[in-house]
Amino acid sequence: MLINREPWDVFLKVTAINYGLVTLVLYIIQISTRYKIKDGNFHYRSLVFFGKIAIAKIHKLDVGKTLYVGMKPATAKKGIIIHYNRYEEVYISPEDNAAFVAALLAINPAIEVHYHPKPKGINKESLQ
């Protein structure tokens, strides 16, 4: 036989191992991503990214938008970009954007909320 099958077997094994490792890392990121509102602060954690933001410092929310550059402890698109302090922002993807926005507005009603694209029938007054 003129064809050597050994390189093909090695390629398949390496590909299977790499696929398994990438799948494992994505699964760990998915199950480790958590958001919590406690004592006037918003806490986030996703694998090695974690922090807290004082809800009083949040001045704007972009709902239904995706942040392409910056801090993204999130697992989905169309989440929420939280603008706080003067120029800082973080992108998150809670299970229910509307419930999360309502929880933040209950603590700090001065937060400016922008919807992208703006859904019909939802505004800041209907969430309070």
N, CA, C and O atoms as CSV, one atom per row, in Angstrom:
chain,resi,resn,atom,element,x,y,z
A,1,MET,N,N,0.843,-1.163,0.000
A,1,MET,CA,C,0.000,0.000,0.000
A,1,MET,C,C,0.899,1.240,0.000
A,1,MET,O,O,1.856,1.318,0.770
A,2,LEU,N,N,0.584,2.207,-0.868
A,2,LEU,CA,C,1.407,3.397,-1.018
A,2,LEU,C,C,0.950,4.558,-0.136
A,2,LEU,O,O,1.714,5.505,0.053
A,3,ILE,N,N,-0.257,4.521,0.407
A,3,ILE,CA,C,-0.795,5.623,1.199
A,3,ILE,C,C,-0.635,5.302,2.681
A,3,ILE,O,O,-1.022,4.229,3.145
A,4,ASN,N,N,-0.061,6.244,3.410
A,4,ASN,CA,C,0.129,6.084,4.846
A,4,ASN,C,C,-1.069,6.703,5.564
A,4,ASN,O,O,-1.344,7.888,5.380
A,5,ARG,N,N,-1.787,5.926,6.377
A,5,ARG,CA,C,-2.989,6.392,7.046
A,5,ARG,C,C,-2.686,7.050,8.402
A,5,ARG,O,O,-3.572,7.662,8.999
A,6,GLU,N,N,-1.471,6.931,8.882
A,6,GLU,CA,C,-1.154,7.442,10.209
A,6,GLU,C,C,-1.374,8.948,10.360
A,6,GLU,O,O,-1.955,9.347,11.370
A,7,PRO,N,N,-0.950,9.821,9.427
A,7,PRO,CA,C,-1.202,11.257,9.603
A,7,PRO,C,C,-2.706,11.575,9.677
A,7,PRO,O,O,-3.110,12.467,10.423
A,8,TRP,N,N,-3.512,10.873,8.929
A,8,TRP,CA,C,-4.955,11.101,8.946
A,8,TRP,C,C,-5.545,10.718,10.303
A,8,TRP,O,O,-6.409,11.423,10.823
A,9,ASP,N,N,-5.091,9.623,10.871
A,9,ASP,CA,C,-5.567,9.199,12.188
A,9,ASP,C,C,-5.175,10.209,13.268
A,9,ASP,O,O,-5.977,10.512,14.152
A,10,VAL,N,N,-3.955,10.728,13.203
A,10,VAL,CA,C,-3.495,11.725,14.163
A,10,VAL,C,C,-4.327,13.005,14.019
A,10,VAL,O,O,-4.723,13.612,15.015
A,11,PHE,N,N,-4.585,13.406,12.777
A,11,PHE,CA,C,-5.392,14.603,12.532
A,11,PHE,C,C,-6.788,14.455,13.146
A,11,PHE,O,O,-7.280,15.388,13.781
A,12,LEU,N,N,-7.421,13.318,12.969
A,12,LEU,CA,C,-8.759,13.091,13.519
A,12,LEU,C,C,-8.743,13.108,15.049
A,12,LEU,O,O,-9.652,13.657,15.670
A,13,LYS,N,N,-7.727,12.517,15.653
A,13,LYS,CA,C,-7.629,12.507,17.115
A,13,LYS,C,C,-7.419,13.915,17.661
A,13,LYS,O,O,-8.074,14.303,18.629
A,14,VAL,N,N,-6.521,14.682,17.059
A,14,VAL,CA,C,-6.257,16.046,17.509
A,14,VAL,C,C,-7.492,16.917,17.325
A,14,VAL,O,O,-7.804,17.733,18.191
A,15,THR,N,N,-8.191,16.758,16.222
A,15,THR,CA,C,-9.414,17.524,15.973
A,15,THR,C,C,-10.483,17.189,17.008
A,15,THR,O,O,-11.153,18.088,17.517
A,16,ALA,N,N,-10.648,15.921,17.319
A,16,ALA,CA,C,-11.645,15.508,18.309
A,16,ALA,C,C,-11.305,16.055,19.698
A,16,ALA,O,O,-12.197,16.503,20.419
A,17,ILE,N,N,-10.039,16.023,20.072
A,17,ILE,CA,C,-9.617,16.545,21.376
A,17,ILE,C,C,-9.839,18.054,21.433
A,17,ILE,O,O,-10.355,18.562,22.429
A,18,ASN,N,N,-9.456,18.778,20.377
A,18,ASN,CA,C,-9.657,20.230,20.350
A,18,ASN,C,C,-11.142,20.589,20.415
A,18,ASN,O,O,-11.522,21.514,21.133
A,19,TYR,N,N,-11.972,19.875,19.682
A,19,TYR,CA,C,-13.416,20.121,19.704
A,19,TYR,C,C,-13.966,19.884,21.109
A,19,TYR,O,O,-14.785,20.664,21.594
A,20,GLY,N,N,-13.528,18.834,21.749
A,20,GLY,CA,C,-13.978,18.535,23.104
A,20,GLY,C,C,-13.557,19.605,24.097
A,20,GLY,O,O,-14.347,19.989,24.960
A,21,LEU,N,N,-12.320,20.095,23.992
A,21,LEU,CA,C,-11.833,21.136,24.905
A,21,LEU,C,C,-12.577,22.459,24.713
A,21,LEU,O,O,-12.934,23.124,25.686
A,22,VAL,N,N,-12.807,22.833,23.460
A,22,VAL,CA,C,-13.545,24.072,23.191
A,22,VAL,C,C,-14.975,23.957,23.715
A,22,VAL,O,O,-15.494,24.907,24.302
A,23,THR,N,N,-15.608,22.818,23.513
A,23,THR,CA,C,-16.964,22.597,24.015
A,23,THR,C,C,-16.995,22.676,25.537
A,23,THR,O,O,-17.914,23.264,26.106
A,24,LEU,N,N,-16.009,22.095,26.196
A,24,LEU,CA,C,-15.932,22.132,27.656
A,24,LEU,C,C,-15.770,23.559,28.173
A,24,LEU,O,O,-16.442,23.946,29.129
A,25,VAL,N,N,-14.895,24.342,27.558
A,25,VAL,CA,C,-14.686,25.724,27.988
A,25,VAL,C,C,-15.955,26.548,27.797
A,25,VAL,O,O,-16.320,27.327,28.677
A,26,LEU,N,N,-16.635,26.389,26.657
A,26,LEU,CA,C,-17.875,27.126,26.420
A,26,LEU,C,C,-18.956,26.730,27.428
A,26,LEU,O,O,-19.725,27.582,27.872
A,27,TYR,N,N,-19.020,25.472,27.785
A,27,TYR,CA,C,-19.988,25.011,28.775
A,27,TYR,C,C,-19.684,25.618,30.154
A,27,TYR,O,O,-20.596,26.047,30.862
A,28,ILE,N,N,-18.417,25.649,30.522
A,28,ILE,CA,C,-18.027,26.224,31.810
A,28,ILE,C,C,-18.352,27.716,31.853
A,28,ILE,O,O,-18.816,28.217,32.878
A,29,ILE,N,N,-18.114,28.433,30.750
A,29,ILE,CA,C,-18.464,29.859,30.691
A,29,ILE,C,C,-19.971,30.025,30.839
A,29,ILE,O,O,-20.426,30.917,31.555
A,30,GLN,N,N,-20.746,29.180,30.175
A,30,GLN,CA,C,-22.205,29.270,30.234
A,30,GLN,C,C,-22.729,29.080,31.661
A,30,GLN,O,O,-23.588,29.838,32.112
A,31,ILE,N,N,-22.218,28.078,32.365
A,31,ILE,CA,C,-22.748,27.804,33.701
A,31,ILE,C,C,-22.154,28.724,34.766
A,31,ILE,O,O,-22.721,28.836,35.853
A,32,SER,N,N,-21.029,29.386,34.485
A,32,SER,CA,C,-20.419,30.255,35.492
A,32,SER,C,C,-20.884,31.707,35.392
A,32,SER,O,O,-20.565,32.504,36.274
A,33,THR,N,N,-21.620,32.070,34.358
A,33,THR,CA,C,-22.063,33.446,34.183
A,33,THR,C,C,-23.254,33.721,35.091
A,33,THR,O,O,-24.287,33.059,34.997
A,34,ARG,N,N,-23.098,34.705,35.968
A,34,ARG,CA,C,-24.126,35.045,36.955
A,34,ARG,C,C,-24.220,36.555,37.105
A,34,ARG,O,O,-23.224,37.271,36.995
A,35,TYR,N,N,-25.448,37.028,37.360
A,35,TYR,CA,C,-25.700,38.431,37.655
A,35,TYR,C,C,-26.544,38.493,38.917
A,35,TYR,O,O,-27.446,37.678,39.114
A,36,LYS,N,N,-26.241,39.479,39.780
A,36,LYS,CA,C,-26.965,39.580,41.043
A,36,LYS,C,C,-27.043,41.049,41.459
A,36,LYS,O,O,-26.078,41.800,41.322
A,37,ILE,N,N,-28.205,41.440,41.965
A,37,ILE,CA,C,-28.382,42.777,42.532
A,37,ILE,C,C,-28.472,42.603,44.040
A,37,ILE,O,O,-29.355,41.913,44.549
A,38,LYS,N,N,-27.531,43.248,44.752
A,38,LYS,CA,C,-27.463,43.077,46.204
A,38,LYS,C,C,-26.914,44.352,46.837
A,38,LYS,O,O,-25.890,44.877,46.401
A,39,ASP,N,N,-27.593,44.842,47.856
A,39,ASP,CA,C,-27.142,46.003,48.632
A,39,ASP,C,C,-26.847,47.230,47.768
A,39,ASP,O,O,-25.867,47.935,48.008
A,40,GLY,N,N,-27.684,47.487,46.770
A,40,GLY,CA,C,-27.501,48.666,45.927
A,40,GLY,C,C,-26.387,48.536,44.908
A,40,GLY,O,O,-26.005,49.521,44.276
A,41,ASN,N,N,-25.862,47.329,44.741
A,41,ASN,CA,C,-24.803,47.076,43.764
A,41,ASN,C,C,-25.239,45.983,42.796
A,41,ASN,O,O,-26.017,45.094,43.143
A,42,PHE,N,N,-24.723,46.072,41.584
A,42,PHE,CA,C,-24.924,45.028,40.586
A,42,PHE,C,C,-23.630,44.224,40.500
A,42,PHE,O,O,-22.577,44.775,40.181
A,43,HIS,N,N,-23.706,42.934,40.782
A,43,HIS,CA,C,-22.540,42.047,40.744
A,43,HIS,C,C,-22.623,41.176,39.497
A,43,HIS,O,O,-23.687,40.646,39.177
A,44,TYR,N,N,-21.508,41.028,38.794
A,44,TYR,CA,C,-21.461,40.145,37.628
A,44,TYR,C,C,-20.246,39.234,37.731
A,44,TYR,O,O,-19.224,39.585,38.320
A,45,ARG,N,N,-20.391,38.050,37.138
A,45,ARG,CA,C,-19.301,37.084,37.118
A,45,ARG,C,C,-19.458,36.190,35.902
A,45,ARG,O,O,-20.549,35.686,35.634
A,46,SER,N,N,-18.378,35.992,35.169
A,46,SER,CA,C,-18.350,35.086,34.031
A,46,SER,C,C,-16.938,34.533,33.912
A,46,SER,O,O,-16.031,35.212,33.431
A,47,LEU,N,N,-16.765,33.304,34.352
A,47,LEU,CA,C,-15.477,32.619,34.379
A,47,LEU,C,C,-14.471,33.451,35.171
A,47,LEU,O,O,-14.526,33.442,36.400
A,48,VAL,N,N,-13.560,34.166,34.523
A,48,VAL,CA,C,-12.545,34.950,35.239
A,48,VAL,C,C,-12.887,36.436,35.291
A,48,VAL,O,O,-12.174,37.199,35.942
A,49,PHE,N,N,-13.961,36.871,34.621
A,49,PHE,CA,C,-14.382,38.262,34.647
A,49,PHE,C,C,-15.410,38.448,35.752
A,49,PHE,O,O,-16.428,37.757,35.780
A,50,PHE,N,N,-15.147,39.378,36.657
A,50,PHE,CA,C,-16.100,39.638,37.728
A,50,PHE,C,C,-15.942,41.076,38.195
A,50,PHE,O,O,-14.912,41.713,37.977
A,51,GLY,N,N,-16.988,41.566,38.841
A,51,GLY,CA,C,-16.929,42.920,39.366
A,51,GLY,C,C,-18.268,43.337,39.921
A,51,GLY,O,O,-19.228,42.566,39.931
A,52,LYS,N,N,-18.316,44.585,40.388
A,52,LYS,CA,C,-19.573,45.130,40.881
A,52,LYS,C,C,-19.650,46.592,40.486
A,52,LYS,O,O,-18.645,47.292,40.371
A,53,ILE,N,N,-20.887,47.023,40.284
A,53,ILE,CA,C,-21.163,48.388,39.875
A,53,ILE,C,C,-22.218,48.939,40.826
A,53,ILE,O,O,-23.242,48.296,41.058
A,54,ALA,N,N,-21.976,50.115,41.374
A,54,ALA,CA,C,-22.981,50.779,42.211
A,54,ALA,C,C,-24.130,51.212,41.302
A,54,ALA,O,O,-23.914,51.929,40.325
A,55,ILE,N,N,-25.338,50.781,41.621
A,55,ILE,CA,C,-26.493,51.090,40.775
A,55,ILE,C,C,-26.731,52.596,40.730
A,55,ILE,O,O,-27.260,53.107,39.742
A,56,ALA,N,N,-26.356,53.300,41.766
A,56,ALA,CA,C,-26.491,54.761,41.774
A,56,ALA,C,C,-25.596,55.413,40.718
A,56,ALA,O,O,-25.884,56.527,40.282
A,57,LYS,N,N,-24.521,54.749,40.300
A,57,LYS,CA,C,-23.595,55.293,39.306
A,57,LYS,C,C,-24.035,54.993,37.871
A,57,LYS,O,O,-23.477,55.554,36.928
A,58,ILE,N,N,-25.032,54.114,37.695
A,58,ILE,CA,C,-25.506,53.778,36.350
A,58,ILE,C,C,-26.355,54.927,35.830
A,58,ILE,O,O,-27.300,55.356,36.494
A,59,HIS,N,N,-26.019,55.429,34.637
A,59,HIS,CA,C,-26.784,56.548,34.090
A,59,HIS,C,C,-27.524,56.197,32.812
A,59,HIS,O,O,-28.436,56.927,32.424
A,60,LYS,N,N,-27.163,55.093,32.135
A,60,LYS,CA,C,-27.842,54.758,30.884
A,60,LYS,C,C,-27.780,53.262,30.632
A,60,LYS,O,O,-26.793,52.604,30.960
A,61,LEU,N,N,-28.862,52.725,30.038
A,61,LEU,CA,C,-28.927,51.326,29.613
A,61,LEU,C,C,-29.300,51.290,28.144
A,61,LEU,O,O,-30.270,51.928,27.735
A,62,ASP,N,N,-28.543,50.553,27.347
A,62,ASP,CA,C,-28.899,50.280,25.955
A,62,ASP,C,C,-29.380,48.840,25.900
A,62,ASP,O,O,-28.586,47.907,26.018
A,63,VAL,N,N,-30.692,48.661,25.720
A,63,VAL,CA,C,-31.301,47.335,25.760
A,63,VAL,C,C,-31.476,46.816,24.331
A,63,VAL,O,O,-31.943,47.540,23.452
A,64,GLY,N,N,-31.098,45.564,24.112
A,64,GLY,CA,C,-31.247,44.944,22.798
A,64,GLY,C,C,-30.108,45.261,21.853
A,64,GLY,O,O,-30.241,45.104,20.639
A,65,LYS,N,N,-29.015,45.697,22.390
A,65,LYS,CA,C,-27.849,46.068,21.592
A,65,LYS,C,C,-26.680,45.193,22.018
A,65,LYS,O,O,-26.647,44.708,23.149
A,66,THR,N,N,-25.726,44.990,21.126
A,66,THR,CA,C,-24.560,44.169,21.424
A,66,THR,C,C,-23.312,45.042,21.410
A,66,THR,O,O,-23.118,45.849,20.500
A,67,LEU,N,N,-22.473,44.877,22.418
A,67,LEU,CA,C,-21.199,45.595,22.508
A,67,LEU,C,C,-20.135,44.731,21.835
A,67,LEU,O,O,-19.949,43.573,22.209
A,68,TYR,N,N,-19.439,45.285,20.851
A,68,TYR,CA,C,-18.464,44.493,20.111
A,68,TYR,C,C,-17.050,44.614,20.668
A,68,TYR,O,O,-16.211,43.754,20.404
A,69,VAL,N,N,-16.776,45.661,21.428
A,69,VAL,CA,C,-15.460,45.857,22.015
A,69,VAL,C,C,-15.651,46.252,23.469
A,69,VAL,O,O,-16.492,47.094,23.783
A,70,GLY,N,N,-14.879,45.652,24.350
A,70,GLY,CA,C,-14.959,46.027,25.753
A,70,GLY,C,C,-15.282,44.835,26.639
A,70,GLY,O,O,-15.187,43.682,26.219
A,71,MET,N,N,-15.665,45.138,27.869
A,71,MET,CA,C,-15.955,44.107,28.863
A,71,MET,C,C,-17.287,43.445,28.551
A,71,MET,O,O,-18.322,44.108,28.479
A,72,LYS,N,N,-17.251,42.110,28.364
A,72,LYS,CA,C,-18.459,41.382,27.983
A,72,LYS,C,C,-18.617,40.102,28.796
A,72,LYS,O,O,-18.355,39.019,28.274
A,73,PRO,N,N,-19.036,40.190,30.052
A,73,PRO,CA,C,-19.337,38.965,30.788
A,73,PRO,C,C,-20.746,38.481,30.418
A,73,PRO,O,O,-21.662,38.505,31.240
A,74,ALA,N,N,-20.895,38.043,29.169
A,74,ALA,CA,C,-22.212,37.686,28.641
A,74,ALA,C,C,-22.117,36.422,27.804
A,74,ALA,O,O,-21.032,36.008,27.394
A,75,THR,N,N,-23.276,35.815,27.556
A,75,THR,CA,C,-23.313,34.581,26.778
A,75,THR,C,C,-24.249,34.656,25.585
A,75,THR,O,O,-24.470,33.642,24.923
A,76,ALA,N,N,-24.808,35.827,25.290
A,76,ALA,CA,C,-25.760,35.944,24.192
A,76,ALA,C,C,-25.695,37.327,23.564
A,76,ALA,O,O,-25.093,38.249,24.116
A,77,LYS,N,N,-26.323,37.456,22.403
A,77,LYS,CA,C,-26.462,38.744,21.742
A,77,LYS,C,C,-27.740,39.415,22.225
A,77,LYS,O,O,-28.545,38.807,22.931
A,78,LYS,N,N,-27.915,40.664,21.840
A,78,LYS,CA,C,-29.121,41.442,22.160
A,78,LYS,C,C,-29.338,41.553,23.660
A,78,LYS,O,O,-30.454,41.375,24.149
A,79,GLY,N,N,-28.285,41.845,24.377
A,79,GLY,CA,C,-28.364,41.999,25.827
A,79,GLY,C,C,-28.516,43.449,26.217
A,79,GLY,O,O,-29.272,44.196,25.596
A,80,ILE,N,N,-27.794,43.843,27.251
A,80,ILE,CA,C,-27.880,45.200,27.784
A,80,ILE,C,C,-26.471,45.762,27.947
A,80,ILE,O,O,-25.591,45.114,28.514
A,81,ILE,N,N,-26.276,46.965,27.446
A,81,ILE,CA,C,-25.026,47.684,27.696
A,81,ILE,C,C,-25.293,48.641,28.852
A,81,ILE,O,O,-26.161,49.510,28.763
A,82,ILE,N,N,-24.543,48.477,29.932
A,82,ILE,CA,C,-24.692,49.321,31.109
A,82,ILE,C,C,-23.616,50.404,31.058
A,82,ILE,O,O,-22.421,50.107,31.054
A,83,HIS,N,N,-24.053,51.658,31.019
A,83,HIS,CA,C,-23.135,52.800,31.044
A,83,HIS,C,C,-23.118,53.337,32.473
A,83,HIS,O,O,-24.163,53.669,33.031
A,84,TYR,N,N,-21.935,53.419,33.054
A,84,TYR,CA,C,-21.808,53.892,34.430
A,84,TYR,C,C,-20.567,54.759,34.556
A,84,TYR,O,O,-19.726,54.819,33.659
A,85,ASN,N,N,-20.481,55.431,35.700
A,85,ASN,CA,C,-19.448,56.452,35.908
A,85,ASN,C,C,-19.478,57.417,34.727
A,85,ASN,O,O,-20.564,57.798,34.291
A,86,ARG,N,N,-18.363,57.816,34.209
A,86,ARG,CA,C,-18.417,58.781,33.112
A,86,ARG,C,C,-18.321,58.105,31.753
A,86,ARG,O,O,-19.145,58.373,30.879
A,87,TYR,N,N,-17.332,57.232,31.553
A,87,TYR,CA,C,-17.135,56.613,30.247
A,87,TYR,C,C,-17.039,55.095,30.311
A,87,TYR,O,O,-16.637,54.466,29.332
A,88,GLU,N,N,-17.392,54.504,31.416
A,88,GLU,CA,C,-17.260,53.059,31.550
A,88,GLU,C,C,-18.548,52.358,31.120
A,88,GLU,O,O,-19.651,52.876,31.292
A,89,GLU,N,N,-18.371,51.157,30.553
A,89,GLU,CA,C,-19.520,50.380,30.133
A,89,GLU,C,C,-19.196,48.891,30.203
A,89,GLU,O,O,-18.044,48.474,30.085
A,90,VAL,N,N,-20.252,48.107,30.399
A,90,VAL,CA,C,-20.122,46.663,30.450
A,90,VAL,C,C,-21.343,46.074,29.754
A,90,VAL,O,O,-22.448,46.605,29.864
A,91,TYR,N,N,-21.136,44.983,29.045
A,91,TYR,CA,C,-22.222,44.318,28.317
A,91,TYR,C,C,-22.610,43.044,29.054
A,91,TYR,O,O,-21.751,42.231,29.396
A,92,ILE,N,N,-23.910,42.872,29.297
A,92,ILE,CA,C,-24.407,41.670,29.955
A,92,ILE,C,C,-25.578,41.108,29.158
A,92,ILE,O,O,-26.169,41.800,28.329
A,93,SER,N,N,-25.902,39.855,29.419
A,93,SER,CA,C,-27.045,39.236,28.742
A,93,SER,C,C,-27.871,38.443,29.756
A,93,SER,O,O,-27.734,37.224,29.861
A,94,PRO,N,N,-28.734,39.149,30.503
A,94,PRO,CA,C,-29.585,38.431,31.455
A,94,PRO,C,C,-30.632,37.604,30.720
A,94,PRO,O,O,-30.867,37.803,29.528
A,95,GLU,N,N,-31.261,36.674,31.440
A,95,GLU,CA,C,-32.275,35.832,30.823
A,95,GLU,C,C,-33.465,36.654,30.347
A,95,GLU,O,O,-34.032,36.367,29.292
A,96,ASP,N,N,-33.850,37.672,31.109
A,96,ASP,CA,C,-34.987,38.512,30.758
A,96,ASP,C,C,-34.567,39.981,30.872
A,96,ASP,O,O,-34.435,40.515,31.973
A,97,ASN,N,N,-34.360,40.624,29.724
A,97,ASN,CA,C,-33.917,42.019,29.728
A,97,ASN,C,C,-34.909,42.941,30.429
A,97,ASN,O,O,-34.505,43.811,31.200
A,98,ALA,N,N,-36.199,42.758,30.170
A,98,ALA,CA,C,-37.214,43.652,30.742
A,98,ALA,C,C,-37.250,43.556,32.266
A,98,ALA,O,O,-37.349,44.577,32.946
A,99,ALA,N,N,-37.171,42.349,32.806
A,99,ALA,CA,C,-37.186,42.172,34.259
A,99,ALA,C,C,-35.943,42.785,34.887
A,99,ALA,O,O,-36.021,43.383,35.960
A,100,PHE,N,N,-34.809,42.642,34.233
A,100,PHE,CA,C,-33.568,43.214,34.760
A,100,PHE,C,C,-33.640,44.738,34.765
A,100,PHE,O,O,-33.253,45.378,35.743
A,101,VAL,N,N,-34.135,45.319,33.672
A,101,VAL,CA,C,-34.278,46.776,33.600
A,101,VAL,C,C,-35.230,47.262,34.687
A,101,VAL,O,O,-34.965,48.274,35.335
A,102,ALA,N,N,-36.331,46.553,34.890
A,102,ALA,CA,C,-37.297,46.934,35.926
A,102,ALA,C,C,-36.665,46.883,37.312
A,102,ALA,O,O,-36.938,47.746,38.146
A,103,ALA,N,N,-35.823,45.880,37.569
A,103,ALA,CA,C,-35.154,45.765,38.869
A,103,ALA,C,C,-34.187,46.920,39.092
A,103,ALA,O,O,-34.095,47.444,40.202
A,104,LEU,N,N,-33.470,47.319,38.054
A,104,LEU,CA,C,-32.551,48.460,38.189
A,104,LEU,C,C,-33.316,49.769,38.373
A,104,LEU,O,O,-32.927,50.611,39.182
A,105,LEU,N,N,-34.405,49.937,37.618
A,105,LEU,CA,C,-35.191,51.169,37.730
A,105,LEU,C,C,-35.878,51.287,39.085
A,105,LEU,O,O,-36.140,52.396,39.549
A,106,ALA,N,N,-36.173,50.162,39.723
A,106,ALA,CA,C,-36.775,50.205,41.057
A,106,ALA,C,C,-35.802,50.801,42.071
A,106,ALA,O,O,-36.220,51.439,43.037
A,107,ILE,N,N,-34.506,50.591,41.850
A,107,ILE,CA,C,-33.486,51.117,42.764
A,107,ILE,C,C,-33.056,52.521,42.356
A,107,ILE,O,O,-32.881,53.389,43.211
A,108,ASN,N,N,-32.883,52.750,41.055
A,108,ASN,CA,C,-32.437,54.057,40.550
A,108,ASN,C,C,-33.348,54.475,39.390
A,108,ASN,O,O,-33.053,54.156,38.238
A,109,PRO,N,N,-34.442,55.180,39.671
A,109,PRO,CA,C,-35.373,55.568,38.609
A,109,PRO,C,C,-34.817,56.625,37.650
A,109,PRO,O,O,-35.453,56.919,36.638
A,110,ALA,N,N,-33.667,57.193,37.938
A,110,ALA,CA,C,-33.077,58.214,37.070
A,110,ALA,C,C,-32.314,57.612,35.891
A,110,ALA,O,O,-31.788,58.353,35.062
A,111,ILE,N,N,-32.245,56.297,35.803
A,111,ILE,CA,C,-31.510,55.652,34.711
A,111,ILE,C,C,-32.247,55.889,33.399
A,111,ILE,O,O,-33.455,55.676,33.302
A,112,GLU,N,N,-31.504,56.330,32.399
A,112,GLU,CA,C,-32.037,56.553,31.061
A,112,GLU,C,C,-32.004,55.220,30.310
A,112,GLU,O,O,-30.958,54.573,30.259
A,113,VAL,N,N,-33.124,54.802,29.729
A,113,VAL,CA,C,-33.213,53.507,29.049
A,113,VAL,C,C,-33.475,53.729,27.568
A,113,VAL,O,O,-34.407,54.444,27.197
A,114,HIS,N,N,-32.646,53.110,26.712
A,114,HIS,CA,C,-32.802,53.170,25.258
A,114,HIS,C,C,-32.994,51.751,24.738
A,114,HIS,O,O,-32.224,50.850,25.072
A,115,TYR,N,N,-34.022,51.557,23.922
A,115,TYR,CA,C,-34.295,50.241,23.340
A,115,TYR,C,C,-33.855,50.230,21.890
A,115,TYR,O,O,-34.122,51.180,21.154
A,116,HIS,N,N,-33.180,49.158,21.464
A,116,HIS,CA,C,-32.675,48.996,20.091
A,116,HIS,C,C,-33.070,47.626,19.573
A,116,HIS,O,O,-32.602,46.660,20.175
A,117,PRO,N,N,-33.833,47.424,18.582
A,117,PRO,CA,C,-34.825,48.376,18.089
A,117,PRO,C,C,-35.918,48.530,19.121
A,117,PRO,O,O,-36.165,47.635,19.930
A,118,LYS,N,N,-36.560,49.660,19.082
A,118,LYS,CA,C,-37.560,49.968,20.105
A,118,LYS,C,C,-38.789,49.071,19.928
A,118,LYS,O,O,-39.454,49.141,18.895
A,119,PRO,N,N,-39.100,48.223,20.929
A,119,PRO,CA,C,-40.283,47.374,20.802
A,119,PRO,C,C,-41.559,48.185,20.991
A,119,PRO,O,O,-41.570,49.211,21.671
A,120,LYS,N,N,-42.622,47.704,20.378
A,120,LYS,CA,C,-43.904,48.402,20.475
A,120,LYS,C,C,-44.501,48.201,21.857
A,120,LYS,O,O,-44.483,47.092,22.393
A,121,GLY,N,N,-45.029,49.272,22.433
A,121,GLY,CA,C,-45.751,49.178,23.688
A,121,GLY,C,C,-44.888,49.150,24.937
A,121,GLY,O,O,-45.421,49.050,26.042
A,122,ILE,N,N,-43.574,49.235,24.797
A,122,ILE,CA,C,-42.712,49.218,25.991
A,122,ILE,C,C,-42.033,50.572,26.108
A,122,ILE,O,O,-41.391,51.046,25.171
A,123,ASN,N,N,-42.186,51.180,27.261
A,123,ASN,CA,C,-41.475,52.408,27.559
A,123,ASN,C,C,-41.129,52.386,29.044
A,123,ASN,O,O,-41.492,51.448,29.755
A,124,LYS,N,N,-40.442,53.398,29.503
A,124,LYS,CA,C,-39.976,53.442,30.882
A,124,LYS,C,C,-41.147,53.437,31.866
A,124,LYS,O,O,-41.057,52.821,32.928
A,125,GLU,N,N,-42.241,54.118,31.523
A,125,GLU,CA,C,-43.394,54.189,32.424
A,125,GLU,C,C,-44.075,52.832,32.576
A,125,GLU,O,O,-44.578,52.520,33.655
A,126,SER,N,N,-44.103,52.018,31.515
A,126,SER,CA,C,-44.791,50.724,31.608
A,126,SER,C,C,-44.004,49.702,32.431
A,126,SER,O,O,-44.562,48.689,32.854
A,127,LEU,N,N,-42.717,49.958,32.661
A,127,LEU,CA,C,-41.905,49.022,33.439
A,127,LEU,C,C,-41.959,49.327,34.928
A,127,LEU,O,O,-41.523,48.501,35.730
A,128,GLN,N,N,-42.473,50.474,35.323
A,128,GLN,CA,C,-42.482,50.836,36.736
A,128,GLN,C,C,-43.749,50.360,37.414
A,128,GLN,O,O,-43.928,50.579,38.612
